Amino acid sequence: MFNKLKQLITNQQNVMETLQDEPFYFQPQAVGYHPNNAYTLGLISSLAYKNGTQLNPNLQKDVPGWISKFHVADLALDKTKLNWFDSDTWSLTDTQAIVLENQEVVIIGFRGSQERIDWLTDSQIIQRTKGPGGYGVHFGIYYALMSIWDKIEPYIKNKGDKTLWFTGHSLGAGLAVMATAHCLFELNIVPNGLYNYGQPKVGSEDFVEAFNKRFVSQTFRFANNNDIVPFLPLSQSDISVKIPNIVKYLPRSHKLNIVNVHTMVDYYHVGHLKYFDKDGVLHDEGLGIADKWLDRIAGHLDSLLKIAPGSLTTGGLFDRADLLGDHMMKQYIVNLKKHREEWEVNNKSVSS
């Protein structure tokens, strides 16, 4: 058994089932970063992996009660809407979105791919296409959004004075970026915030420059220690400078695609980076590149050192345990919850 993965799974068990005991921490009018919103939107990103028929009986009962706590203390349950939407046409990424809406806010969350990660490496879908604003964006992610856009657009256009928030994990984070960009560049609607977890790179340099010029102050992307997805799709500079030898940690079937196409397109990140180190402590851009890489190495070594000797013959899976474990949304929630609680304690200390 892999001790670190076992520990991760133990820490992550029943994360969503704790909702009935959790206040709904959310600040609909927040400007800039807020730990309450980071935690709540993380929970919604996790909830996006479910749908109404997949929820267990307890969670089916608890989720409406939890979302009914939307900031307005006396909000009636029947005034809080919770809807899931699936793509009817796009099979590659099994696109799904969740929309939460009440009198104050509309929150749209997207899920990651349930079954595959080659939406970030496959040479047929990694190519650029003309996306929001006419800028170059990732073909697969853009068309995954378009496959579901007509179902979520009415909530955006008809929001009135409600604040609008986007969130997602993995592929879902890429979809959330695209949705935000579509609002900014095509609808001339400025959302109130974008919080993403394990976000891939989705746009050209021009796209990122235009996006950040309009919305960087409200865009936050979380990367958890050795989560591999924030590095994808890989570019020449990534392989030669930033992440030497990272290709060996990917499943074997994806290596050839990555090596063959990494010189063909360059993608970049939007927003402010929020980085969780190996101990789950949050850092912002103030943590230098060298420090982040030293921490990632320490996290990977920590993972390897906790592996039982008898497991070293399992086809190299131990090499990827830290990378894949760190990408799990539930691990982000564990860290986000810790961060929110620490912020609350520190905030009370300052105000007292």
Secondary structure, DSSP 8 states (H G I E B T S, - for coil): -BHHHHHHHHHHTTTGGGGGGS-----TT--S--HHHHHHHHHHHHHTT--TTTS-HHHHHHHHHHHTTSS-TT--GGG-EEEEEE-SS-TTTT-EEEEEE-SSEEEEEE---SS-SGGGT-TTTSSEEE-GGG-EEEHHHHHHHHHHHHHHHHHHHT-TTSEEEEEEETHHHHHHHHHHHHIIIII----SEEEEES----B-HHHHHHHHHHHGGGEEEEEETT-SGGG-S--HHIIIIISTTGGGGS-HHHHHHHHHHTTT---B--SEEEEE-TTS-EE-TTS-HHHHHHHHHHHHHHHHHTB-GGGGGSTTHHHHHHHHHTT-HHHHHHHHHHHHHHHHHHHHHHH-
